[in-house]
Amino acid sequence: MTHFGFIASIPATGDPMVGAAQIAHYTAVLMWAAFGSPVLSLITSAFGGWLGAHHVHRVYHLRRYAHHGREA
């Protein structure tokens, strides 16, 4: 984001230090990062959920519970 702030602070008068091609490149990189971050977080959360569910599935059937009803 440092590059984007640098581009936004270029004065409107005079020759810009950064060309239009570089501005387009930096904007594209920023947009890909903004798109990739949520996608990566969704993938990692799905993987974590799968790991958690896989573990519960393996050990849940091994649990034994005491009977809490009235004895007849």
Backbone atoms as SQL, in Angstrom:
CREATE TABLE atoms (id INTEGER PRIMARY KEY, chain TEXT, resi INTEGER, resn TEXT, atom TEXT, x REAL, y REAL, z REAL);
INSERT INTO atoms VALUES
  (1, 'A', 1, 'MET', 'N', 0.817, -1.177, 0.000),
  (2, 'A', 1, 'MET', 'CA', 0.000, 0.000, 0.000),
  (3, 'A', 1, 'MET', 'C', 0.869, 1.251, 0.000),
  (4, 'A', 2, 'THR', 'N', 2.125, 1.125, 0.286),
  (5, 'A', 2, 'THR', 'CA', 3.011, 2.272, 0.278),
  (6, 'A', 2, 'THR', 'C', 3.088, 2.876, -1.121),
  (7, 'A', 3, 'HIS', 'N', 3.141, 2.028, -2.128),
  (8, 'A', 3, 'HIS', 'CA', 3.219, 2.528, -3.489),
  (9, 'A', 3, 'HIS', 'C', 1.943, 3.273, -3.861),
  (10, 'A', 4, 'PHE', 'N', 0.808, 2.780, -3.426),
  (11, 'A', 4, 'PHE', 'CA', -0.449, 3.422, -3.768),
  (12, 'A', 4, 'PHE', 'C', -0.530, 4.807, -3.128),
  (13, 'A', 5, 'GLY', 'N', -0.078, 4.931, -1.898),
  (14, 'A', 5, 'GLY', 'CA', -0.045, 6.238, -1.245),
  (15, 'A', 5, 'GLY', 'C', 0.921, 7.178, -1.928),
  (16, 'A', 6, 'PHE', 'N', 2.021, 6.675, -2.416),
  (17, 'A', 6, 'PHE', 'CA', 2.987, 7.491, -3.141),
  (18, 'A', 6, 'PHE', 'C', 2.395, 7.997, -4.442),
  (19, 'A', 7, 'ILE', 'N', 1.667, 7.143, -5.133),
  (20, 'A', 7, 'ILE', 'CA', 1.057, 7.531, -6.401),
  (21, 'A', 7, 'ILE', 'C', -0.026, 8.576, -6.169),
  (22, 'A', 8, 'ALA', 'N', -0.790, 8.424, -5.111),
  (23, 'A', 8, 'ALA', 'CA', -1.867, 9.360, -4.840),
  (24, 'A', 8, 'ALA', 'C', -1.347, 10.727, -4.427),
  (25, 'A', 9, 'SER', 'N', -0.109, 10.814, -3.946),
  (26, 'A', 9, 'SER', 'CA', 0.425, 12.085, -3.473),
  (27, 'A', 9, 'SER', 'C', 1.216, 12.833, -4.545),
  (28, 'A', 10, 'ILE', 'N', 1.234, 12.350, -5.778),
  (29, 'A', 10, 'ILE', 'CA', 1.946, 13.034, -6.861),
  (30, 'A', 10, 'ILE', 'C', 1.186, 14.306, -7.213),
  (31, 'A', 11, 'PRO', 'N', 1.884, 15.436, -7.286),
  (32, 'A', 11, 'PRO', 'CA', 1.184, 16.678, -7.620),
  (33, 'A', 11, 'PRO', 'C', 0.627, 16.634, -9.038),
  (34, 'A', 12, 'ALA', 'N', -0.500, 17.329, -9.248),
  (35, 'A', 12, 'ALA', 'CA', -1.171, 17.317, -10.546),
  (36, 'A', 12, 'ALA', 'C', -0.425, 18.163, -11.576),
  (37, 'A', 13, 'THR', 'N', 0.357, 19.112, -11.131),
  (38, 'A', 13, 'THR', 'CA', 1.079, 19.967, -12.066),
  (39, 'A', 13, 'THR', 'C', 2.470, 19.422, -12.310),
  (40, 'A', 14, 'GLY', 'N', 2.997, 19.667, -13.484),
  (41, 'A', 14, 'GLY', 'CA', 4.346, 19.226, -13.802),
  (42, 'A', 14, 'GLY', 'C', 4.371, 17.798, -14.290),
  (43, 'A', 15, 'ASP', 'N', 5.553, 17.309, -14.588),
  (44, 'A', 15, 'ASP', 'CA', 5.738, 15.942, -15.053),
  (45, 'A', 15, 'ASP', 'C', 5.683, 14.987, -13.870),
  (46, 'A', 16, 'PRO', 'N', 4.836, 13.986, -13.945),
  (47, 'A', 16, 'PRO', 'CA', 4.795, 13.016, -12.845),
  (48, 'A', 16, 'PRO', 'C', 6.051, 12.149, -12.850),
  (49, 'A', 17, 'MET', 'N', 6.463, 11.730, -11.655),
  (50, 'A', 17, 'MET', 'CA', 7.644, 10.883, -11.541),
  (51, 'A', 17, 'MET', 'C', 7.306, 9.433, -11.889),
  (52, 'A', 18, 'VAL', 'N', 6.052, 9.095, -11.809),
  (53, 'A', 18, 'VAL', 'CA', 5.604, 7.741, -12.119),
  (54, 'A', 18, 'VAL', 'C', 4.702, 7.826, -13.343),
  (55, 'A', 19, 'GLY', 'N', 4.969, 6.967, -14.317),
  (56, 'A', 19, 'GLY', 'CA', 4.176, 6.988, -15.544),
  (57, 'A', 19, 'GLY', 'C', 2.846, 6.282, -15.389),
  (58, 'A', 20, 'ALA', 'N', 2.025, 6.425, -16.387),
  (59, 'A', 20, 'ALA', 'CA', 0.689, 5.816, -16.369),
  (60, 'A', 20, 'ALA', 'C', 0.779, 4.293, -16.328),
  (61, 'A', 21, 'ALA', 'N', 1.789, 3.729, -16.975),
  (62, 'A', 21, 'ALA', 'CA', 1.943, 2.271, -16.969),
  (63, 'A', 21, 'ALA', 'C', 2.270, 1.768, -15.567),
  (64, 'A', 22, 'GLN', 'N', 3.093, 2.507, -14.847),
  (65, 'A', 22, 'GLN', 'CA', 3.419, 2.095, -13.479),
  (66, 'A', 22, 'GLN', 'C', 2.224, 2.249, -12.553),
  (67, 'A', 23, 'ILE', 'N', 1.447, 3.301, -12.747),
  (68, 'A', 23, 'ILE', 'CA', 0.240, 3.478, -11.935),
  (69, 'A', 23, 'ILE', 'C', -0.731, 2.321, -12.182),
  (70, 'A', 24, 'ALA', 'N', -0.884, 1.946, -13.438),
  (71, 'A', 24, 'ALA', 'CA', -1.766, 0.825, -13.762),
  (72, 'A', 24, 'ALA', 'C', -1.248, -0.464, -13.150),
  (73, 'A', 25, 'HIS', 'N', 0.061, -0.658, -13.185),
  (74, 'A', 25, 'HIS', 'CA', 0.652, -1.866, -12.601),
  (75, 'A', 25, 'HIS', 'C', 0.430, -1.911, -11.091),
  (76, 'A', 26, 'TYR', 'N', 0.700, -0.805, -10.407),
  (77, 'A', 26, 'TYR', 'CA', 0.529, -0.766, -8.955),
  (78, 'A', 26, 'TYR', 'C', -0.937, -0.949, -8.567),
  (79, 'A', 27, 'THR', 'N', -1.829, -0.367, -9.344),
  (80, 'A', 27, 'THR', 'CA', -3.252, -0.533, -9.055),
  (81, 'A', 27, 'THR', 'C', -3.683, -1.983, -9.258),
  (82, 'A', 28, 'ALA', 'N', -3.173, -2.612, -10.310),
  (83, 'A', 28, 'ALA', 'CA', -3.506, -4.017, -10.553),
  (84, 'A', 28, 'ALA', 'C', -2.977, -4.910, -9.429),
  (85, 'A', 29, 'VAL', 'N', -1.761, -4.644, -8.970),
  (86, 'A', 29, 'VAL', 'CA', -1.196, -5.418, -7.866),
  (87, 'A', 29, 'VAL', 'C', -2.033, -5.227, -6.603),
  (88, 'A', 30, 'LEU', 'N', -2.446, -4.008, -6.343),
  (89, 'A', 30, 'LEU', 'CA', -3.278, -3.729, -5.178),
  (90, 'A', 30, 'LEU', 'C', -4.620, -4.451, -5.270),
  (91, 'A', 31, 'MET', 'N', -5.221, -4.439, -6.440),
  (92, 'A', 31, 'MET', 'CA', -6.507, -5.117, -6.610),
  (93, 'A', 31, 'MET', 'C', -6.371, -6.634, -6.484),
  (94, 'A', 32, 'TRP', 'N', -5.299, -7.214, -7.025),
  (95, 'A', 32, 'TRP', 'CA', -5.093, -8.658, -6.874),
  (96, 'A', 32, 'TRP', 'C', -4.871, -9.028, -5.413),
  (97, 'A', 33, 'ALA', 'N', -4.142, -8.183, -4.681),
  (98, 'A', 33, 'ALA', 'CA', -3.939, -8.451, -3.253),
  (99, 'A', 33, 'ALA', 'C', -5.258, -8.358, -2.492),
  (100, 'A', 34, 'ALA', 'N', -6.086, -7.376, -2.859),
  (101, 'A', 34, 'ALA', 'CA', -7.396, -7.234, -2.209),
  (102, 'A', 34, 'ALA', 'C', -8.313, -8.401, -2.546),
  (103, 'A', 35, 'PHE', 'N', -8.163, -8.994, -3.711),
  (104, 'A', 35, 'PHE', 'CA', -8.962, -10.153, -4.095),
  (105, 'A', 35, 'PHE', 'C', -8.398, -11.436, -3.493),
  (106, 'A', 36, 'GLY', 'N', -7.088, -11.573, -3.489),
  (107, 'A', 36, 'GLY', 'CA', -6.448, -12.802, -3.045),
  (108, 'A', 36, 'GLY', 'C', -6.519, -13.037, -1.547),
  (109, 'A', 37, 'SER', 'N', -6.509, -11.969, -0.762),
  (110, 'A', 37, 'SER', 'CA', -6.540, -12.129, 0.692),
  (111, 'A', 37, 'SER', 'C', -7.811, -12.809, 1.179),
  (112, 'A', 38, 'PRO', 'N', -9.003, -12.372, 0.778),
  (113, 'A', 38, 'PRO', 'CA', -10.202, -13.088, 1.222),
  (114, 'A', 38, 'PRO', 'C', -10.291, -14.507, 0.676),
  (115, 'A', 39, 'VAL', 'N', -9.844, -14.716, -0.556),
  (116, 'A', 39, 'VAL', 'CA', -9.881, -16.064, -1.124),
  (117, 'A', 39, 'VAL', 'C', -8.977, -16.994, -0.321),
  (118, 'A', 40, 'LEU', 'N', -7.789, -16.516, 0.008),
  (119, 'A', 40, 'LEU', 'CA', -6.869, -17.326, 0.805),
  (120, 'A', 40, 'LEU', 'C', -7.440, -17.598, 2.195),
  (121, 'A', 41, 'SER', 'N', -8.092, -16.618, 2.795),
  (122, 'A', 41, 'SER', 'CA', -8.676, -16.843, 4.120),
  (123, 'A', 41, 'SER', 'C', -9.834, -17.838, 4.053),
  (124, 'A', 42, 'LEU', 'N', -10.618, -17.806, 2.993),
  (125, 'A', 42, 'LEU', 'CA', -11.697, -18.792, 2.839),
  (126, 'A', 42, 'LEU', 'C', -11.153, -20.209, 2.679),
  (127, 'A', 43, 'ILE', 'N', -10.086, -20.334, 1.909),
  (128, 'A', 43, 'ILE', 'CA', -9.483, -21.655, 1.711),
  (129, 'A', 43, 'ILE', 'C', -8.919, -22.190, 3.022),
  (130, 'A', 44, 'THR', 'N', -8.197, -21.344, 3.768),
  (131, 'A', 44, 'THR', 'CA', -7.605, -21.812, 5.024),
  (132, 'A', 44, 'THR', 'C', -8.673, -22.093, 6.080),
  (133, 'A', 45, 'SER', 'N', -9.764, -21.318, 6.095),
  (134, 'A', 45, 'SER', 'CA', -10.821, -21.608, 7.072),
  (135, 'A', 45, 'SER', 'C', -11.552, -22.902, 6.723),
  (136, 'A', 46, 'ALA', 'N', -11.743, -23.163, 5.441),
  (137, 'A', 46, 'ALA', 'CA', -12.361, -24.430, 5.042),
  (138, 'A', 46, 'ALA', 'C', -11.469, -25.609, 5.405),
  (139, 'A', 47, 'PHE', 'N', -10.181, -25.454, 5.212),
  (140, 'A', 47, 'PHE', 'CA', -9.240, -26.514, 5.580),
  (141, 'A', 47, 'PHE', 'C', -9.235, -26.736, 7.090),
  (142, 'A', 48, 'GLY', 'N', -9.257, -25.658, 7.869),
  (143, 'A', 48, 'GLY', 'CA', -9.313, -25.792, 9.325),
  (144, 'A', 48, 'GLY', 'C', -10.606, -26.437, 9.790),
  (145, 'A', 49, 'GLY', 'N', -11.717, -26.086, 9.152),
  (146, 'A', 49, 'GLY', 'CA', -12.989, -26.728, 9.487),
  (147, 'A', 49, 'GLY', 'C', -12.983, -28.201, 9.151),
  (148, 'A', 50, 'TRP', 'N', -12.387, -28.533, 8.019),
  (149, 'A', 50, 'TRP', 'CA', -12.287, -29.943, 7.636),
  (150, 'A', 50, 'TRP', 'C', -11.429, -30.717, 8.631),
  (151, 'A', 51, 'LEU', 'N', -10.317, -30.110, 9.057),
  (152, 'A', 51, 'LEU', 'CA', -9.468, -30.783, 10.044),
  (153, 'A', 51, 'LEU', 'C', -10.207, -30.998, 11.361),
  (154, 'A', 52, 'GLY', 'N', -10.939, -29.974, 11.817),
  (155, 'A', 52, 'GLY', 'CA', -11.682, -30.096, 13.065),
  (156, 'A', 52, 'GLY', 'C', -12.793, -31.128, 12.970),
  (157, 'A', 53, 'ALA', 'N', -13.518, -31.124, 11.876),
  (158, 'A', 53, 'ALA', 'CA', -14.610, -32.084, 11.700),
  (159, 'A', 53, 'ALA', 'C', -14.068, -33.495, 11.533),
  (160, 'A', 54, 'HIS', 'N', -12.952, -33.622, 10.872),
  (161, 'A', 54, 'HIS', 'CA', -12.346, -34.941, 10.680),
  (162, 'A', 54, 'HIS', 'C', -11.929, -35.534, 12.026),
  (163, 'A', 55, 'HIS', 'N', -11.395, -34.711, 12.907),
  (164, 'A', 55, 'HIS', 'CA', -10.971, -35.179, 14.222),
  (165, 'A', 55, 'HIS', 'C', -12.176, -35.609, 15.059),
  (166, 'A', 56, 'VAL', 'N', -13.246, -34.826, 15.054),
  (167, 'A', 56, 'VAL', 'CA', -14.438, -35.165, 15.832),
  (168, 'A', 56, 'VAL', 'C', -15.046, -36.455, 15.304),
  (169, 'A', 57, 'HIS', 'N', -15.073, -36.622, 14.015),
  (170, 'A', 57, 'HIS', 'CA', -15.626, -37.839, 13.426),
  (171, 'A', 57, 'HIS', 'C', -14.841, -39.079, 13.874),
  (172, 'A', 58, 'ARG', 'N', -13.539, -38.931, 14.054),
  (173, 'A', 58, 'ARG', 'CA', -12.722, -40.078, 14.438),
  (174, 'A', 58, 'ARG', 'C', -12.887, -40.462, 15.898),
  (175, 'A', 59, 'VAL', 'N', -13.124, -39.503, 16.795),
  (176, 'A', 59, 'VAL', 'CA', -13.153, -39.829, 18.214),
  (177, 'A', 59, 'VAL', 'C', -14.553, -39.807, 18.823),
  (178, 'A', 60, 'TYR', 'N', -15.554, -39.254, 18.152),
  (179, 'A', 60, 'TYR', 'CA', -16.870, -39.127, 18.758),
  (180, 'A', 60, 'TYR', 'C', -17.492, -40.486, 19.060),
  (181, 'A', 61, 'HIS', 'N', -17.326, -41.442, 18.200),
  (182, 'A', 61, 'HIS', 'CA', -17.941, -42.752, 18.419),
  (183, 'A', 61, 'HIS', 'C', -17.235, -43.543, 19.523),
  (184, 'A', 62, 'LEU', 'N', -16.096, -43.094, 20.012),
  (185, 'A', 62, 'LEU', 'CA', -15.390, -43.798, 21.073),
  (186, 'A', 62, 'LEU', 'C', -15.841, -43.367, 22.471),
  (187, 'A', 63, 'ARG', 'N', -16.632, -42.297, 22.552),
  (188, 'A', 63, 'ARG', 'CA', -17.066, -41.795, 23.859),
  (189, 'A', 63, 'ARG', 'C', -18.103, -42.722, 24.472),
  (190, 'A', 64, 'ARG', 'N', -18.029, -42.874, 25.776),
  (191, 'A', 64, 'ARG', 'CA', -19.000, -43.669, 26.526),
  (192, 'A', 64, 'ARG', 'C', -19.600, -42.772, 27.600),
  (193, 'A', 65, 'TYR', 'N', -20.909, -42.774, 27.695),
  (194, 'A', 65, 'TYR', 'CA', -21.596, -41.912, 28.652),
  (195, 'A', 65, 'TYR', 'C', -22.280, -42.774, 29.710),
  (196, 'A', 66, 'ALA', 'N', -22.302, -42.251, 30.938),
  (197, 'A', 66, 'ALA', 'CA', -22.976, -42.951, 32.034),
  (198, 'A', 66, 'ALA', 'C', -24.478, -42.773, 31.891),
  (199, 'A', 67, 'HIS', 'N', -25.208, -43.752, 32.364),
  (200, 'A', 67, 'HIS', 'CA', -26.656, -43.690, 32.317),
  (201, 'A', 67, 'HIS', 'C', -27.144, -42.791, 33.445),
  (202, 'A', 68, 'HIS', 'N', -27.975, -41.779, 33.113),
  (203, 'A', 68, 'HIS', 'CA', -28.442, -40.826, 34.129),
  (204, 'A', 68, 'HIS', 'C', -29.936, -40.952, 34.393),
  (205, 'A', 69, 'GLY', 'N', -30.553, -42.033, 34.041),
  (206, 'A', 69, 'GLY', 'CA', -31.996, -42.207, 34.234),
  (207, 'A', 69, 'GLY', 'C', -32.281, -42.893, 35.574),
  (208, 'A', 70, 'ARG', 'N', -33.574, -42.985, 35.867),
  (209, 'A', 70, 'ARG', 'CA', -33.968, -43.691, 37.086),
  (210, 'A', 70, 'ARG', 'C', -33.840, -45.177, 36.876),
  (211, 'A', 71, 'GLU', 'N', -33.368, -45.825, 37.860),
  (212, 'A', 71, 'GLU', 'CA', -33.232, -47.284, 37.792),
  (213, 'A', 71, 'GLU', 'C', -34.607, -47.921, 38.066),
  (214, 'A', 72, 'ALA', 'N', -35.015, -48.847, 37.289),
  (215, 'A', 72, 'ALA', 'CA', -36.331, -49.469, 37.477),
  (216, 'A', 72, 'ALA', 'C', -36.230, -50.688, 38.345);
